[in-house]
Every structure is written in structure tokens, then in C-alpha cells.
Amino acid sequence: MLIDAITGDVVREEQDRTDDREQAIDLTQPMTYDAALEKALAARDGELRGWKLEGDDGRREYQFDIAQQGVEKEVTVDVDSGQVTVD
């Protein structure tokens, strides 16, 4: 809001806007949960402790928490490229 210092009148009102529009995530295309889990377990054999599907800035990825001999690591599978990373 911009206010005239002398009269105290409102000269201009400003509004915050966001252009972020959340879209529904398709859980079947181009990669299903089962296909992503198979890739994750191929990269790190172990016990699945948790998972989530993240979508941000047009990128979607499954994140799996996989424990191996008591050590838990996050395995990420990019939904579009199929690339797997172990952190």
C-alpha cells in the first residue's frame, strides 16, 4: 500500500500474487510405484522403511528410505528419466 505522506490518502494498493499452480500428480505415468521401487531395490538391496512421491518445478521423483544392515539411505528415482541416485 502506498500512502501520501502529506494527506494520508491511499495512493495505490498492492496485492501479493503467486503464479504457482499445484497440479495433480499422475501416479501411473510415466512410472508406477512398483516400477520405481524395483529400480530402487536394484540400486540398494534392503528393507523398505518409508517412501514419498515429490513433485516440484516440473520434476517428479520417488524417494525411498531403504535400510541395509541397520543403515538407512535415501534412494531417489526420477519419474521421467528413470535415473536412480543413492544418498
Secondary structure, DSSP 8 states (H G I E B T S, - for coil): -EE-TTT--EEE--------------SSSS--HHHHHHHHHHHS-SEEEEEEEEEETTEEEEEEEEEETTEEEEEEEETTT--EEE-
